[in-house]
Amino acid sequence: MTSELVIQNLHVTVNDGEKEVLKGVNLTIRQDEIHALMGPNGSGKSTLAYAIMGHPHYTVTEGDILLDGESVLEMEPNERARKGLFLAFQYPVAVPGVSMANFLRTAVSNVRGYTDQQPTSEDGRPGVIGSNLMPMRDFRRELLDKMDEYHVDRDFAKRYLNEGFSGGEKKRVEILQMAMLQPKIAIMDETDSGLDIDALRVVSDGVNKLAGTGLGILLITHYQRILEYVKPDYVHVFYNGRIVRSGGAEVAHELEARGYQSVREEFGEPELVTA
Amino acid sequence: MATTSDREALAGVKDEYRYGFSMPEEYVFKSRKGLDHEIVDQISDLKNEPDWMREFRHRSLDIFLSKPMPTWGADLSEIQFDDIYYYLKPTEKAGTTWDDMPDSMRNTFERLGIPEAERNFLAGVGAQYESEVVYHSLQEQWTKLGVIFLDTDSGLREHEDIFREYFGTIIPPSDNKFAALNSAVWSGGSFVYVPAGVTVNIPLQAYFRINAQNMGQFERTLIIVEEGANVHYVEGCTAPIYASDSLHSAVVEIIVKKNGRCRYSTIQNWSSNVYNLVTKRATAAEGATMEWVDANLGSKVTMKYPAVYMMGPRAHGEILSIAFAGEGQTLDAGGKVVHGAPDTSSKIISKSISKNGGRASYRGLLKVAKGATGSKSTVVCDALLLDDRSRSDTYPYIEIDEQDVQVGHEASVSKVNEEQIFYLMSRGLDEEAAATMIVSGFIEPMVKELPMEYAVEMNRLIQLQMEGSIG
């Protein structure tokens, strides 16, 4: 079955209903599709990403988010991850003292259901804490393979999660996490921002590779630049809390040629919102 | 209150106790509750101790009875000294294999993965089960090197000369009320002697446990590291939960001679009714290094400040401590460094975690004596609060009587960051697992100093401790 994420008339407020940021977003993303969502700063793109993943600061006031027909609105972020959603963060968070390998083994074990089993020893007694994680040897082999495939140096397995990583390293590691967690639908929030051309190429290669494995991608970006490397099936222009135009690659080229100013002229100056 | 004259009066009848107290089942001997000179005599009789030790115990009891309760630090007013068994002897002889352990103990040990560690790493394990070592094996190579690693009672019996020379010299009974108490009723613990120039490559390890309701545990450890010798001693502890209060009051004395090196690592995870009041102190001679790695989880109250007295030039002292306070728990921990000679250096790093209204405090003393020129010291304390009800305090005492010194002090308090929680949850971890991972990361700088199997166990202990803490 092809998975699909359906966003229906989504209205979202930030900070307990003070401010409406999303004003009726409609979007359907299926596996094997790449959607680019382009829009100016402050248009609410990141809010959409956070709302899909269930960030506690955002409240859905109207509409729904459905994954394969099931609403995810009542699910915790970890449950959404287990259902097959993934968010590549614009600003991945550092967790000092937690090695990449330890973090990823725990994450993979949760998402793939290893941790649904209680640890039990051979003779039926309570087993060793942590013995219900993915077997270390299998995990290690898979991690090292994926690190090689997605151009993340093997030393990063021992490094603390995102601590002291450069902007490019953080984004590469987000792609690696995505490859390990094997989601159905991934939202990539400005994955291209702050990357030099080499890093952009590596990250784009990763996205393309994953797109070929049946992943559905929502690529959120401010710039046209990444679309030279990643070819979207659909392009949406996001403005003032909603999608104002959708189409194929030509929409991006048109936007590139005319700039966001043309969108502003067509749809009017927005009230100021914080992304 | 018993007095010296009581003791003399009792001397005539004490032989009766030697045979009268053996328990038919689990315990060979269990003293009655409470503490007086008669109990002290019983303990000394059962252990068949030399007179000097018996006198030491009686003298210590008098000091204990005469000293007031400490009025600083945690609240100790609920300790009922009369409601405690001061001595239990579970079996006649020390066991020699893992299979000799009682089944119930092995369950908890298995959840923490200790048998695995045993298989892979443990070369010699002393396990204290109810005041007495029941399980003790020592690798042959150490014996060949002249290293002594015994339970303290055996140490006294078999090496009385060395024992007597050092015992009670670093922490005399008069040091504090609980050191006096331990000196009066001590039982078990480890006696370690490392001859000059000998490096012990594999850590000496001991697991300590409390296992009887209302049982006080008063182990006594004495470690002597001769010139140029090097040893790492590790104690680990998890305790089952009991209905009524329990008292643990240990004394650890360490002597590190010229250019010697000693590291003493502790993981203690007491059940939430235990008063854990421990005195740990080491002296470091010229060029010697003493390191305490001290992780304190659980207990009702912990008061523990491992100390290093740097008595010779270029001595180095280091104290890394972790305190984890949960609901209803007060952990008052930290360290003491005393610079008593020139060019000495020290470092104290303290990490505390408080959750569900727990209270973790750092209490530390940095003292530089006159003449200890060129001394350097760094103190860093970081506190992590898991919720708004929990509390962290810092009490850094600094006494410096010398101009030519470098001293640094940093302190920070932080809360678990909700962006970190969201990030980890978006990767499939539930909120508790996410918070647990952040806590594990917070103490990682210390955990990585532990031998590998202990580091693994420490992370499991943190997971046990975090169970049920969210939601």
Interface residues (C-beta under 8 A of the other chain):
Chain A: M53 G54 H55 P56 E76 P77 N78 R80 A81 R82 F86 L87 F89 P92 V93 V95 P96 G97 V98 N102 F103 T106 A107 V108 N110 V111 P119 S121 R125 P126 G127 V128 I129 G130 S131 Y160 L161 Q177 L181
Chain B: N107 E110 R111 L112 G113 E116 N417 E418 E419 Q420 F422 Y423 L424 M425 S426 R427 G428 L429 D430 E431 A433 A434 M437 I438 S440 G441 F442 I443 E444 P445 N459 R460 Q463 L464
